[in-house]
Amino acid sequence: MYGDNVHRAVLESGQQITGVTIHLVAEEYDLGSIIAQTKIAISPGECIESLKARVLELEHELYVDTLSKIATGYIQLPT
């Protein structure tokens, strides 16, 4: 599941937390080893568009942070 479908499912399920996960690439979607994760609280009255925007901002921050940690050796990737 991806895109609006994820955000819709999270909101419809009544979850109070969502987040971002960065995986190693694998043959099946989202099944690679987890490299990094972060989470945010879902605001009262949150809609798909507002949640999508907040998660996208979080993704951008996490990608930069994760790539920096890989480049400096803080995160070791399997060879």
N, CA, C, O and CB atoms as a CASP TS submission, in Angstrom:
PFRMAT TS
TARGET T0000
AUTHOR 0000-0000-0000
METHOD Language model
MODEL 1
PARENT N/A
ATOM      1  N   MET     1       0.852  -1.172   0.000  1.00  0.00           N
ATOM      2  CA  MET     1       0.000   0.000   0.000  1.00  0.00           C
ATOM      3  C   MET     1       0.900   1.237   0.000  1.00  0.00           C
ATOM      4  O   MET     1       1.956   1.238   0.633  1.00  0.00           O
ATOM      5  CB  MET     1      -0.971  -0.003   1.229  1.00  0.00           C
ATOM      6  N   TYR     2       0.485   2.283  -0.705  1.00  0.00           N
ATOM      7  CA  TYR     2       1.289   3.495  -0.783  1.00  0.00           C
ATOM      8  C   TYR     2       0.394   4.696  -1.082  1.00  0.00           C
ATOM      9  O   TYR     2      -0.789   4.545  -1.384  1.00  0.00           O
ATOM     10  CB  TYR     2       2.385   3.355  -1.861  1.00  0.00           C
ATOM     11  N   GLY     3       0.978   5.884  -0.992  1.00  0.00           N
ATOM     12  CA  GLY     3       0.267   7.112  -1.337  1.00  0.00           C
ATOM     13  C   GLY     3      -0.936   7.377  -0.454  1.00  0.00           C
ATOM     14  O   GLY     3      -0.938   7.060   0.736  1.00  0.00           O
ATOM     15  N   ASP     4      -1.961   7.965  -1.058  1.00  0.00           N
ATOM     16  CA  ASP     4      -3.177   8.314  -0.317  1.00  0.00           C
ATOM     17  C   ASP     4      -3.806   7.107   0.358  1.00  0.00           C
ATOM     18  O   ASP     4      -4.434   7.247   1.408  1.00  0.00           O
ATOM     19  CB  ASP     4      -4.188   8.958  -1.244  1.00  0.00           C
ATOM     20  N   ASN     5      -3.651   5.933  -0.217  1.00  0.00           N
ATOM     21  CA  ASN     5      -4.247   4.732   0.369  1.00  0.00           C
ATOM     22  C   ASN     5      -3.708   4.473   1.771  1.00  0.00           C
ATOM     23  O   ASN     5      -4.459   4.075   2.661  1.00  0.00           O
ATOM     24  CB  ASN     5      -3.986   3.519  -0.523  1.00  0.00           C
ATOM     25  N   VAL     6      -2.419   4.693   1.970  1.00  0.00           N
ATOM     26  CA  VAL     6      -1.831   4.505   3.300  1.00  0.00           C
ATOM     27  C   VAL     6      -2.431   5.508   4.275  1.00  0.00           C
ATOM     28  O   VAL     6      -2.872   5.134   5.362  1.00  0.00           O
ATOM     29  CB  VAL     6      -0.287   4.655   3.250  1.00  0.00           C
ATOM     30  N   HIS     7      -2.450   6.772   3.895  1.00  0.00           N
ATOM     31  CA  HIS     7      -2.954   7.808   4.795  1.00  0.00           C
ATOM     32  C   HIS     7      -4.436   7.599   5.099  1.00  0.00           C
ATOM     33  O   HIS     7      -4.867   7.792   6.235  1.00  0.00           O
ATOM     34  CB  HIS     7      -2.732   9.196   4.186  1.00  0.00           C
ATOM     35  N   ARG     8      -5.205   7.212   4.106  1.00  0.00           N
ATOM     36  CA  ARG     8      -6.623   6.934   4.304  1.00  0.00           C
ATOM     37  C   ARG     8      -6.805   5.787   5.298  1.00  0.00           C
ATOM     38  O   ARG     8      -7.618   5.879   6.218  1.00  0.00           O
ATOM     39  CB  ARG     8      -7.301   6.596   2.961  1.00  0.00           C
ATOM     40  N   ALA     9      -6.049   4.713   5.109  1.00  0.00           N
ATOM     41  CA  ALA     9      -6.153   3.545   5.993  1.00  0.00           C
ATOM     42  C   ALA     9      -5.772   3.901   7.427  1.00  0.00           C
ATOM     43  O   ALA     9      -6.419   3.454   8.374  1.00  0.00           O
ATOM     44  CB  ALA     9      -5.257   2.405   5.481  1.00  0.00           C
ATOM     45  N   VAL    10      -4.736   4.693   7.585  1.00  0.00           N
ATOM     46  CA  VAL    10      -4.310   5.111   8.924  1.00  0.00           C
ATOM     47  C   VAL    10      -5.412   5.922   9.594  1.00  0.00           C
ATOM     48  O   VAL    10      -5.764   5.667  10.746  1.00  0.00           O
ATOM     49  CB  VAL    10      -3.004   5.937   8.853  1.00  0.00           C
ATOM     50  N   LEU    11      -5.958   6.899   8.869  1.00  0.00           N
ATOM     51  CA  LEU    11      -7.012   7.737   9.453  1.00  0.00           C
ATOM     52  C   LEU    11      -8.277   6.933   9.744  1.00  0.00           C
ATOM     53  O   LEU    11      -8.892   7.109  10.795  1.00  0.00           O
ATOM     54  CB  LEU    11      -7.343   8.898   8.516  1.00  0.00           C
ATOM     55  N   GLU    12      -8.666   6.061   8.831  1.00  0.00           N
ATOM     56  CA  GLU    12      -9.887   5.268   9.027  1.00  0.00           C
ATOM     57  C   GLU    12      -9.755   4.273  10.179  1.00  0.00           C
ATOM     58  O   GLU    12     -10.752   3.911  10.804  1.00  0.00           O
ATOM     59  CB  GLU    12     -10.234   4.519   7.747  1.00  0.00           C
ATOM     60  N   SER    13      -8.535   3.833  10.461  1.00  0.00           N
ATOM     61  CA  SER    13      -8.338   2.863  11.536  1.00  0.00           C
ATOM     62  C   SER    13      -8.315   3.513  12.917  1.00  0.00           C
ATOM     63  O   SER    13      -8.347   2.820  13.934  1.00  0.00           O
ATOM     64  CB  SER    13      -7.050   2.106  11.313  1.00  0.00           C
ATOM     65  N   GLY    14      -8.261   4.837  12.951  1.00  0.00           N
ATOM     66  CA  GLY    14      -8.247   5.541  14.230  1.00  0.00           C
ATOM     67  C   GLY    14      -6.877   5.585  14.895  1.00  0.00           C
ATOM     68  O   GLY    14      -6.773   5.905  16.079  1.00  0.00           O
ATOM     69  N   GLN    15      -5.834   5.269  14.150  1.00  0.00           N
ATOM     70  CA  GLN    15      -4.480   5.328  14.701  1.00  0.00           C
ATOM     71  C   GLN    15      -4.170   6.737  15.179  1.00  0.00           C
ATOM     72  O   GLN    15      -4.689   7.715  14.643  1.00  0.00           O
ATOM     73  CB  GLN    15      -3.443   4.877  13.655  1.00  0.00           C
ATOM     74  N   GLN    16      -3.324   6.829  16.186  1.00  0.00           N
ATOM     75  CA  GLN    16      -2.922   8.134  16.693  1.00  0.00           C
ATOM     76  C   GLN    16      -1.482   8.477  16.322  1.00  0.00           C
ATOM     77  O   GLN    16      -1.016   9.594  16.547  1.00  0.00           O
ATOM     78  CB  GLN    16      -3.088   8.178  18.197  1.00  0.00           C
ATOM     79  N   ILE    17      -0.785   7.489  15.746  1.00  0.00           N
ATOM     80  CA  ILE    17       0.616   7.659  15.354  1.00  0.00           C
ATOM     81  C   ILE    17       0.788   7.087  13.953  1.00  0.00           C
ATOM     82  O   ILE    17       0.198   6.060  13.617  1.00  0.00           O
ATOM     83  CB  ILE    17       1.589   6.960  16.374  1.00  0.00           C
ATOM     84  N   THR    18       1.593   7.753  13.145  1.00  0.00           N
ATOM     85  CA  THR    18       1.998   7.230  11.846  1.00  0.00           C
ATOM     86  C   THR    18       3.462   7.597  11.660  1.00  0.00           C
ATOM     87  O   THR    18       4.059   8.217  12.541  1.00  0.00           O
ATOM     88  CB  THR    18       1.103   7.798  10.675  1.00  0.00           C
ATOM     89  N   GLY    19       4.040   7.232  10.546  1.00  0.00           N
ATOM     90  CA  GLY    19       5.435   7.566  10.381  1.00  0.00           C
ATOM     91  C   GLY    19       5.994   7.174   9.039  1.00  0.00           C
ATOM     92  O   GLY    19       5.269   6.925   8.077  1.00  0.00           O
ATOM     93  N   VAL    20       7.328   7.127   9.009  1.00  0.00           N
ATOM     94  CA  VAL    20       8.075   6.854   7.796  1.00  0.00           C
ATOM     95  C   VAL    20       9.074   5.740   8.094  1.00  0.00           C
ATOM     96  O   VAL    20       9.705   5.720   9.151  1.00  0.00           O
ATOM     97  CB  VAL    20       8.794   8.137   7.273  1.00  0.00           C
ATOM     98  N   THR    21       9.206   4.820   7.149  1.00  0.00           N
ATOM     99  CA  THR    21      10.191   3.756   7.255  1.00  0.00           C
ATOM    100  C   THR    21      11.002   3.721   5.970  1.00  0.00           C
ATOM    101  O   THR    21      10.448   3.750   4.871  1.00  0.00           O
ATOM    102  CB  THR    21       9.515   2.382   7.526  1.00  0.00           C
ATOM    103  N   ILE    22      12.321   3.659   6.121  1.00  0.00           N
ATOM    104  CA  ILE    22      13.211   3.505   4.975  1.00  0.00           C
ATOM    105  C   ILE    22      13.737   2.077   5.003  1.00  0.00           C
ATOM    106  O   ILE    22      14.328   1.634   5.988  1.00  0.00           O
ATOM    107  CB  ILE    22      14.388   4.554   5.002  1.00  0.00           C
ATOM    108  N   HIS    23      13.507   1.361   3.895  1.00  0.00           N
ATOM    109  CA  HIS    23      13.920  -0.035   3.759  1.00  0.00           C
ATOM    110  C   HIS    23      15.046  -0.170   2.748  1.00  0.00           C
ATOM    111  O   HIS    23      15.201   0.665   1.857  1.00  0.00           O
ATOM    112  CB  HIS    23      12.733  -0.908   3.346  1.00  0.00           C
ATOM    113  N   LEU    24      15.831  -1.232   2.895  1.00  0.00           N
ATOM    114  CA  LEU    24      16.702  -1.637   1.800  1.00  0.00           C
ATOM    115  C   LEU    24      15.809  -2.154   0.684  1.00  0.00           C
ATOM    116  O   LEU    24      14.732  -2.687   0.950  1.00  0.00           O
ATOM    117  CB  LEU    24      17.745  -2.724   2.254  1.00  0.00           C
ATOM    118  N   VAL    25      16.236  -2.006  -0.542  1.00  0.00           N
ATOM    119  CA  VAL    25      15.456  -2.481  -1.680  1.00  0.00           C
ATOM    120  C   VAL    25      15.420  -4.007  -1.660  1.00  0.00           C
ATOM    121  O   VAL    25      16.438  -4.663  -1.439  1.00  0.00           O
ATOM    122  CB  VAL    25      16.051  -1.959  -3.020  1.00  0.00           C
ATOM    123  N   ALA    26      14.247  -4.552  -1.892  1.00  0.00           N
ATOM    124  CA  ALA    26      14.052  -6.002  -1.982  1.00  0.00           C
ATOM    125  C   ALA    26      13.119  -6.265  -3.159  1.00  0.00           C
ATOM    126  O   ALA    26      12.534  -5.339  -3.720  1.00  0.00           O
ATOM    127  CB  ALA    26      13.464  -6.598  -0.638  1.00  0.00           C
ATOM    128  N   GLU    27      12.987  -7.524  -3.522  1.00  0.00           N
ATOM    129  CA  GLU    27      12.115  -7.860  -4.653  1.00  0.00           C
ATOM    130  C   GLU    27      10.665  -7.501  -4.383  1.00  0.00           C
ATOM    131  O   GLU    27       9.945  -7.122  -5.306  1.00  0.00           O
ATOM    132  CB  GLU    27      12.220  -9.338  -4.974  1.00  0.00           C
ATOM    133  N   GLU    28      10.218  -7.613  -3.129  1.00  0.00           N
ATOM    134  CA  GLU    28       8.837  -7.282  -2.793  1.00  0.00           C
ATOM    135  C   GLU    28       8.793  -5.951  -2.052  1.00  0.00           C
ATOM    136  O   GLU    28       9.654  -5.655  -1.224  1.00  0.00           O
ATOM    137  CB  GLU    28       8.193  -8.400  -1.940  1.00  0.00           C
ATOM    138  N   TYR    29       7.781  -5.160  -2.362  1.00  0.00           N
ATOM    139  CA  TYR    29       7.605  -3.820  -1.821  1.00  0.00           C
ATOM    140  C   TYR    29       7.579  -3.835  -0.295  1.00  0.00           C
ATOM    141  O   TYR    29       6.837  -4.612   0.306  1.00  0.00           O
ATOM    142  CB  TYR    29       6.324  -3.199  -2.360  1.00  0.00           C
ATOM    143  N   ASP    30       8.376  -2.989   0.328  1.00  0.00           N
ATOM    144  CA  ASP    30       8.433  -2.790   1.781  1.00  0.00           C
ATOM    145  C   ASP    30       8.854  -4.020   2.579  1.00  0.00           C
ATOM    146  O   ASP    30       8.554  -4.104   3.770  1.00  0.00           O
ATOM    147  CB  ASP    30       7.103  -2.344   2.264  1.00  0.00           C
ATOM    148  N   LEU    31       9.535  -4.963   1.963  1.00  0.00           N
ATOM    149  CA  LEU    31       9.967  -6.144   2.706  1.00  0.00           C
ATOM    150  C   LEU    31      11.469  -6.178   2.950  1.00  0.00           C
ATOM    151  O   LEU    31      11.966  -7.105   3.590  1.00  0.00           O
ATOM    152  CB  LEU    31       9.553  -7.385   1.972  1.00  0.00           C
ATOM    153  N   GLY    32      12.201  -5.184   2.452  1.00  0.00           N
ATOM    154  CA  GLY    32      13.636  -5.125   2.719  1.00  0.00           C
ATOM    155  C   GLY    32      13.891  -4.771   4.174  1.00  0.00           C
ATOM    156  O   GLY    32      13.003  -4.282   4.873  1.00  0.00           O
ATOM    157  N   SER    33      15.104  -5.022   4.618  1.00  0.00           N
ATOM    158  CA  SER    33      15.481  -4.688   5.999  1.00  0.00           C
ATOM    159  C   SER    33      15.258  -3.205   6.257  1.00  0.00           C
ATOM    160  O   SER    33      15.469  -2.373   5.375  1.00  0.00           O
ATOM    161  CB  SER    33      16.959  -5.065   6.274  1.00  0.00           C
ATOM    162  N   ILE    34      14.832  -2.885   7.463  1.00  0.00           N
ATOM    163  CA  ILE    34      14.585  -1.490   7.836  1.00  0.00           C
ATOM    164  C   ILE    34      15.913  -0.815   8.157  1.00  0.00           C
ATOM    165  O   ILE    34      16.711  -1.323   8.945  1.00  0.00           O
ATOM    166  CB  ILE    34      13.613  -1.397   9.052  1.00  0.00           C
ATOM    167  N   ILE    35      16.137   0.346   7.530  1.00  0.00           N
ATOM    168  CA  ILE    35      17.337   1.144   7.775  1.00  0.00           C
ATOM    169  C   ILE    35      17.044   2.234   8.808  1.00  0.00           C
ATOM    170  O   ILE    35      17.854   2.487   9.700  1.00  0.00           O
ATOM    171  CB  ILE    35      17.853   1.772   6.456  1.00  0.00           C
ATOM    172  N   ALA    36      15.879   2.877   8.680  1.00  0.00           N
ATOM    173  CA  ALA    36      15.533   3.985   9.578  1.00  0.00           C
ATOM    174  C   ALA    36      14.020   4.121   9.672  1.00  0.00           C
ATOM    175  O   ALA    36      13.286   3.775   8.747  1.00  0.00           O
ATOM    176  CB  ALA    36      16.164   5.312   9.088  1.00  0.00           C
ATOM    177  N   GLN    37      13.575   4.633  10.810  1.00  0.00           N
ATOM    178  CA  GLN    37      12.147   4.884  11.024  1.00  0.00           C
ATOM    179  C   GLN    37      11.987   6.120  11.897  1.00  0.00           C
ATOM    180  O   GLN    37      12.860   6.457  12.697  1.00  0.00           O
ATOM    181  CB  GLN    37      11.449   3.653  11.678  1.00  0.00           C
ATOM    182  N   THR    38      10.858   6.782  11.725  1.00  0.00           N
ATOM    183  CA  THR    38      10.477   7.869  12.610  1.00  0.00           C
ATOM    184  C   THR    38       8.957   7.954  12.628  1.00  0.00           C
ATOM    185  O   THR    38       8.295   7.414  11.741  1.00  0.00           O
ATOM    186  CB  THR    38      11.115   9.221  12.160  1.00  0.00           C
ATOM    187  N   LYS    39       8.404   8.621  13.622  1.00  0.00           N
ATOM    188  CA  LYS    39       6.947   8.676  13.725  1.00  0.00           C
ATOM    189  C   LYS    39       6.485  10.064  14.121  1.00  0.00           C
ATOM    190  O   LYS    39       7.253  10.871  14.644  1.00  0.00           O
ATOM    191  CB  LYS    39       6.440   7.648  14.733  1.00  0.00           C
ATOM    192  N   ILE    40       5.211  10.324  13.859  1.00  0.00           N
ATOM    193  CA  ILE    40       4.557  11.572  14.258  1.00  0.00           C
ATOM    194  C   ILE    40       3.161  11.260  14.767  1.00  0.00           C
ATOM    195  O   ILE    40       2.546  10.262  14.390  1.00  0.00           O
ATOM    196  CB  ILE    40       4.499  12.581  13.076  1.00  0.00           C
ATOM    197  N   ALA    41       2.682  12.136  15.627  1.00  0.00           N
ATOM    198  CA  ALA    41       1.315  12.011  16.125  1.00  0.00           C
ATOM    199  C   ALA    41       0.342  12.536  15.074  1.00  0.00           C
ATOM    200  O   ALA    41       0.631  13.501  14.366  1.00  0.00           O
ATOM    201  CB  ALA    41       1.140  12.777  17.465  1.00  0.00           C
ATOM    202  N   ILE    42      -0.789  11.897  14.987  1.00  0.00           N
ATOM    203  CA  ILE    42      -1.852  12.347  14.089  1.00  0.00           C
ATOM    204  C   ILE    42      -2.673  13.389  14.835  1.00  0.00           C
ATOM    205  O   ILE    42      -3.155  13.136  15.939  1.00  0.00           O
ATOM    206  CB  ILE    42      -2.753  11.147  13.606  1.00  0.00           C
ATOM    207  N   SER    43      -2.829  14.548  14.235  1.00  0.00           N
ATOM    208  CA  SER    43      -3.553  15.647  14.866  1.00  0.00           C
ATOM    209  C   SER    43      -5.058  15.407  14.827  1.00  0.00           C
ATOM    210  O   SER    43      -5.563  14.780  13.896  1.00  0.00           O
ATOM    211  CB  SER    43      -3.214  16.970  14.181  1.00  0.00           C
ATOM    212  N   PRO    44      -5.778  15.903  15.833  1.00  0.00           N
ATOM    213  CA  PRO    44      -7.242  15.811  15.790  1.00  0.00           C
ATOM    214  C   PRO    44      -7.774  16.510  14.540  1.00  0.00           C
ATOM    215  O   PRO    44      -7.314  17.599  14.198  1.00  0.00           O
ATOM    216  CB  PRO    44      -7.871  16.435  17.065  1.00  0.00           C
ATOM    217  N   GLY    45      -8.728  15.901  13.863  1.00  0.00           N
ATOM    218  CA  GLY    45      -9.315  16.489  12.668  1.00  0.00           C
ATOM    219  C   GLY    45      -8.437  16.385  11.433  1.00  0.00           C
ATOM    220  O   GLY    45      -8.721  17.013  10.413  1.00  0.00           O
ATOM    221  N   GLU    46      -7.371  15.596  11.515  1.00  0.00           N
ATOM    222  CA  GLU    46      -6.440  15.432  10.394  1.00  0.00           C
ATOM    223  C   GLU    46      -7.179  14.871   9.176  1.00  0.00           C
ATOM    224  O   GLU    46      -8.033  13.994   9.313  1.00  0.00           O
ATOM    225  CB  GLU    46      -5.261  14.500  10.790  1.00  0.00           C
ATOM    226  N   CYS    47      -6.850  15.377   7.994  1.00  0.00           N
ATOM    227  CA  CYS    47      -7.402  14.845   6.753  1.00  0.00           C
ATOM    228  C   CYS    47      -6.261  14.228   5.945  1.00  0.00           C
ATOM    229  O   CYS    47      -5.091  14.391   6.292  1.00  0.00           O
ATOM    230  CB  CYS    47      -8.138  15.961   5.932  1.00  0.00           C
ATOM    231  N   ILE    48      -6.598  13.535   4.890  1.00  0.00           N
ATOM    232  CA  ILE    48      -5.583  12.871   4.070  1.00  0.00           C
ATOM    233  C   ILE    48      -4.557  13.876   3.565  1.00  0.00           C
ATOM    234  O   ILE    48      -3.356  13.613   3.636  1.00  0.00           O
ATOM    235  CB  ILE    48      -6.237  12.143   2.886  1.00  0.00           C
ATOM    236  N   GLU    49      -4.998  15.007   3.063  1.00  0.00           N
ATOM    237  CA  GLU    49      -4.075  15.991   2.488  1.00  0.00           C
ATOM    238  C   GLU    49      -3.116  16.565   3.522  1.00  0.00           C
ATOM    239  O   GLU    49      -1.925  16.709   3.245  1.00  0.00           O
ATOM    240  CB  GLU    49      -4.855  17.118   1.844  1.00  0.00           C
ATOM    241  N   SER    50      -3.619  16.896   4.715  1.00  0.00           N
ATOM    242  CA  SER    50      -2.731  17.460   5.737  1.00  0.00           C
ATOM    243  C   SER    50      -1.761  16.405   6.253  1.00  0.00           C
ATOM    244  O   SER    50      -0.590  16.700   6.489  1.00  0.00           O
ATOM    245  CB  SER    50      -3.548  18.040   6.902  1.00  0.00           C
ATOM    246  N   LEU    51      -2.239  15.189   6.427  1.00  0.00           N
ATOM    247  CA  LEU    51      -1.364  14.113   6.890  1.00  0.00           C
ATOM    248  C   LEU    51      -0.303  13.808   5.843  1.00  0.00           C
ATOM    249  O   LEU    51       0.870  13.629   6.172  1.00  0.00           O
ATOM    250  CB  LEU    51      -2.179  12.847   7.210  1.00  0.00           C
ATOM    251  N   LYS    52      -0.717  13.751   4.585  1.00  0.00           N
ATOM    252  CA  LYS    52       0.222  13.489   3.487  1.00  0.00           C
ATOM    253  C   LYS    52       1.327  14.549   3.460  1.00  0.00           C
ATOM    254  O   LYS    52       2.496  14.206   3.283  1.00  0.00           O
ATOM    255  CB  LYS    52      -0.524  13.459   2.131  1.00  0.00           C
ATOM    256  N   ALA    53       0.986  15.804   3.628  1.00  0.00           N
ATOM    257  CA  ALA    53       1.975  16.887   3.611  1.00  0.00           C
ATOM    258  C   ALA    53       2.942  16.766   4.781  1.00  0.00           C
ATOM    259  O   ALA    53       4.147  16.955   4.613  1.00  0.00           O
ATOM    260  CB  ALA    53       1.277  18.250   3.648  1.00  0.00           C
ATOM    261  N   ARG    54       2.427  16.454   5.959  1.00  0.00           N
ATOM    262  CA  ARG    54       3.295  16.337   7.132  1.00  0.00           C
ATOM    263  C   ARG    54       4.217  15.124   7.012  1.00  0.00           C
ATOM    264  O   ARG    54       5.388  15.194   7.385  1.00  0.00           O
ATOM    265  CB  ARG    54       2.453  16.236   8.414  1.00  0.00           C
ATOM    266  N   VAL    55       3.692  14.019   6.496  1.00  0.00           N
ATOM    267  CA  VAL    55       4.509  12.817   6.321  1.00  0.00           C
ATOM    268  C   VAL    55       5.570  13.054   5.246  1.00  0.00           C
ATOM    269  O   VAL    55       6.705  12.602   5.400  1.00  0.00           O
ATOM    270  CB  VAL    55       3.623  11.603   5.946  1.00  0.00           C
ATOM    271  N   LEU    56       5.229  13.747   4.171  1.00  0.00           N
ATOM    272  CA  LEU    56       6.199  14.045   3.118  1.00  0.00           C
ATOM    273  C   LEU    56       7.356  14.878   3.669  1.00  0.00           C
ATOM    274  O   LEU    56       8.516  14.609   3.357  1.00  0.00           O
ATOM    275  CB  LEU    56       5.517  14.786   1.952  1.00  0.00           C
ATOM    276  N   GLU    57       7.052  15.873   4.475  1.00  0.00           N
ATOM    277  CA  GLU    57       8.104  16.685   5.093  1.00  0.00           C
ATOM    278  C   GLU    57       8.990  15.804   5.981  1.00  0.00           C
ATOM    279  O   GLU    57      10.214  15.935   5.972  1.00  0.00           O
ATOM    280  CB  GLU    57       7.484  17.848   5.924  1.00  0.00           C
ATOM    281  N   LEU    58       8.373  14.926   6.732  1.00  0.00           N
ATOM    282  CA  LEU    58       9.114  14.001   7.589  1.00  0.00           C
ATOM    283  C   LEU    58       9.989  13.062   6.763  1.00  0.00           C
ATOM    284  O   LEU    58      11.125  12.775   7.143  1.00  0.00           O
ATOM    285  CB  LEU    58       8.148  13.190   8.458  1.00  0.00           C
ATOM    286  N   GLU    59       9.466  12.584   5.637  1.00  0.00           N
ATOM    287  CA  GLU    59      10.250  11.723   4.740  1.00  0.00           C
ATOM    288  C   GLU    59      11.496  12.440   4.243  1.00  0.00           C
ATOM    289  O   GLU    59      12.588  11.872   4.251  1.00  0.00           O
ATOM    290  CB  GLU    59       9.398  11.272   3.546  1.00  0.00           C
ATOM    291  N   HIS    60      11.335  13.673   3.816  1.00  0.00           N
ATOM    292  CA  HIS    60      12.474  14.441   3.309  1.00  0.00           C
ATOM    293  C   HIS    60      13.554  14.579   4.379  1.00  0.00           C
ATOM    294  O   HIS    60      14.739  14.401   4.098  1.00  0.00           O
ATOM    295  CB  HIS    60      12.017  15.830   2.834  1.00  0.00           C
ATOM    296  N   GLU    61      13.144  14.894   5.591  1.00  0.00           N
ATOM    297  CA  GLU    61      14.103  15.019   6.696  1.00  0.00           C
ATOM    298  C   GLU    61      14.788  13.688   6.981  1.00  0.00           C
ATOM    299  O   GLU    61      16.002  13.644   7.177  1.00  0.00           O
ATOM    300  CB  GLU    61      13.400  15.529   7.963  1.00  0.00           C
ATOM    301  N   LEU    62      14.019  12.603   7.006  1.00  0.00           N
ATOM    302  CA  LEU    62      14.585  11.299   7.326  1.00  0.00           C
ATOM    303  C   LEU    62      15.522  10.809   6.230  1.00  0.00           C
ATOM    304  O   LEU    62      16.556  10.213   6.529  1.00  0.00           O
ATOM    305  CB  LEU    62      13.476  10.287   7.550  1.00  0.00           C
ATOM    306  N   TYR    63      15.182  11.047   4.971  1.00  0.00           N
ATOM    307  CA  TYR    63      16.077  10.643   3.881  1.00  0.00           C
ATOM    308  C   TYR    63      17.433  11.341   3.994  1.00  0.00           C
ATOM    309  O   TYR    63      18.476  10.697   3.876  1.00  0.00           O
ATOM    310  CB  TYR    63      15.436  10.956   2.517  1.00  0.00           C
ATOM    311  N   VAL    64      17.421  12.647   4.219  1.00  0.00           N
ATOM    312  CA  VAL    64      18.674  13.392   4.325  1.00  0.00           C
ATOM    313  C   VAL    64      19.479  12.887   5.526  1.00  0.00           C
ATOM    314  O   VAL    64      20.680  12.639   5.410  1.00  0.00           O
ATOM    315  CB  VAL    64      18.399  14.915   4.455  1.00  0.00           C
ATOM    316  N   ASP    65      18.831  12.737   6.658  1.00  0.00           N
ATOM    317  CA  ASP    65      19.505  12.259   7.864  1.00  0.00           C
ATOM    318  C   ASP    65      20.078  10.853   7.657  1.00  0.00           C
ATOM    319  O   ASP    65      21.210  10.576   8.055  1.00  0.00           O
ATOM    320  CB  ASP    65      18.531  12.263   9.054  1.00  0.00           C
ATOM    321  N   THR    66      19.302   9.977   7.041  1.00  0.00           N
ATOM    322  CA  THR    66      19.739   8.599   6.824  1.00  0.00           C
ATOM    323  C   THR    66      20.898   8.536   5.839  1.00  0.00           C
ATOM    324  O   THR    66      21.870   7.818   6.076  1.00  0.00           O
ATOM    325  CB  THR    66      18.577   7.747   6.317  1.00  0.00           C
ATOM    326  N   LEU    67      20.810   9.273   4.747  1.00  0.00           N
ATOM    327  CA  LEU    67      21.917   9.294   3.779  1.00  0.00           C
ATOM    328  C   LEU    67      23.191   9.847   4.413  1.00  0.00           C
ATOM    329  O   LEU    67      24.285   9.356   4.132  1.00  0.00           O
ATOM    330  CB  LEU    67      21.536  10.134   2.547  1.00  0.00           C
ATOM    331  N   SER    68      23.060  10.848   5.250  1.00  0.00           N
ATOM    332  CA  SER    68      24.212  11.400   5.956  1.00  0.00           C
ATOM    333  C   SER    68      24.835  10.351   6.874  1.00  0.00           C
ATOM    334  O   SER    68      26.058  10.228   6.943  1.00  0.00           O
ATOM    335  CB  SER    68      23.802  12.640   6.765  1.00  0.00           C
ATOM    336  N   LYS    69      23.992   9.598   7.578  1.00  0.00           N
ATOM    337  CA  LYS    69      24.493   8.552   8.473  1.00  0.00           C
ATOM    338  C   LYS    69      25.141   7.409   7.701  1.00  0.00           C
ATOM    339  O   LYS    69      26.099   6.804   8.182  1.00  0.00           O
ATOM    340  CB  LYS    69      23.360   8.012   9.338  1.00  0.00           C
ATOM    341  N   ILE    70      24.639   7.113   6.531  1.00  0.00           N
ATOM    342  CA  ILE    70      25.264   6.085   5.686  1.00  0.00           C
ATOM    343  C   ILE    70      26.622   6.597   5.203  1.00  0.00           C
ATOM    344  O   ILE    70      27.610   5.864   5.233  1.00  0.00           O
ATOM    345  CB  ILE    70      24.343   5.716   4.467  1.00  0.00           C
ATOM    346  N   ALA    71      26.668   7.856   4.758  1.00  0.00           N
ATOM    347  CA  ALA    71      27.906   8.432   4.226  1.00  0.00           C
ATOM    348  C   ALA    71      29.005   8.518   5.282  1.00  0.00           C
ATOM    349  O   ALA    71      30.185   8.372   4.964  1.00  0.00           O
ATOM    350  CB  ALA    71      27.634   9.816   3.660  1.00  0.00           C
ATOM    351  N   THR    72      28.624   8.753   6.529  1.00  0.00           N
ATOM    352  CA  THR    72      29.620   8.872   7.593  1.00  0.00           C
ATOM    353  C   THR    72      29.935   7.539   8.264  1.00  0.00           C
ATOM    354  O   THR    72      30.800   7.469   9.137  1.00  0.00           O
ATOM    355  CB  THR    72      29.144   9.854   8.630  1.00  0.00           C
ATOM    356  N   GLY    73      29.233   6.485   7.859  1.00  0.00           N
ATOM    357  CA  GLY    73      29.484   5.163   8.431  1.00  0.00           C
ATOM    358  C   GLY    73      28.717   4.864   9.695  1.00  0.00           C
ATOM    359  O   GLY    73      28.868   3.787  10.271  1.00  0.00           O
ATOM    360  N   TYR    74      27.876   5.821  10.149  1.00  0.00           N
ATOM    361  CA  TYR    74      27.065   5.589  11.355  1.00  0.00           C
ATOM    362  C   TYR    74      26.074   4.448  11.121  1.00  0.00           C
ATOM    363  O   TYR    74      25.825   3.636  12.012  1.00  0.00           O
ATOM    364  CB  TYR    74      26.307   6.883  11.763  1.00  0.00           C
ATOM    365  N   ILE    75      25.514   4.398   9.914  1.00  0.00           N
ATOM    366  CA  ILE    75      24.663   3.271   9.502  1.00  0.00           C
ATOM    367  C   ILE    75      25.488   2.434   8.530  1.00  0.00           C
ATOM    368  O   ILE    75      25.954   2.936   7.507  1.00  0.00           O
ATOM    369  CB  ILE    75      23.297   3.763   8.835  1.00  0.00           C
ATOM    370  N   GLN    76      25.662   1.170   8.852  1.00  0.00           N
ATOM    371  CA  GLN    76      26.409   0.253   8.008  1.00  0.00           C
ATOM    372  C   GLN    76      25.427  -0.570   7.167  1.00  0.00           C
ATOM    373  O   GLN    76      24.539  -1.229   7.707  1.00  0.00           O
ATOM    374  CB  GLN    76      27.319  -0.671   8.867  1.00  0.00           C
ATOM    375  N   LEU    77      25.590  -0.527   5.871  1.00  0.00           N
ATOM    376  CA  LEU    77      24.744  -1.319   4.977  1.00  0.00           C
ATOM    377  C   LEU    77      25.433  -2.657   4.703  1.00  0.00           C
ATOM    378  O   LEU    77      26.660  -2.724   4.637  1.00  0.00           O
ATOM    379  CB  LEU    77      24.461  -0.552   3.642  1.00  0.00           C
ATOM    380  N   PRO    78      24.645  -3.717   4.542  1.00  0.00           N
ATOM    381  CA  PRO    78      25.260  -5.007   4.218  1.00  0.00           C
ATOM    382  C   PRO    78      25.919  -4.949   2.833  1.00  0.00           C
ATOM    383  O   PRO    78      25.458  -4.242   1.938  1.00  0.00           O
ATOM    384  CB  PRO    78      24.201  -6.144   4.266  1.00  0.00           C
ATOM    385  N   THR    79      26.985  -5.694   2.687  1.00  0.00           N
ATOM    386  CA  THR    79      27.688  -5.696   1.396  1.00  0.00           C
ATOM    387  C   THR    79      27.369  -6.951   0.614  1.00  0.00           C
ATOM    388  O   THR    79      27.868  -7.131  -0.497  1.00  0.00           O
ATOM    389  CB  THR    79      29.205  -5.579   1.599  1.00  0.00           C
TER
END
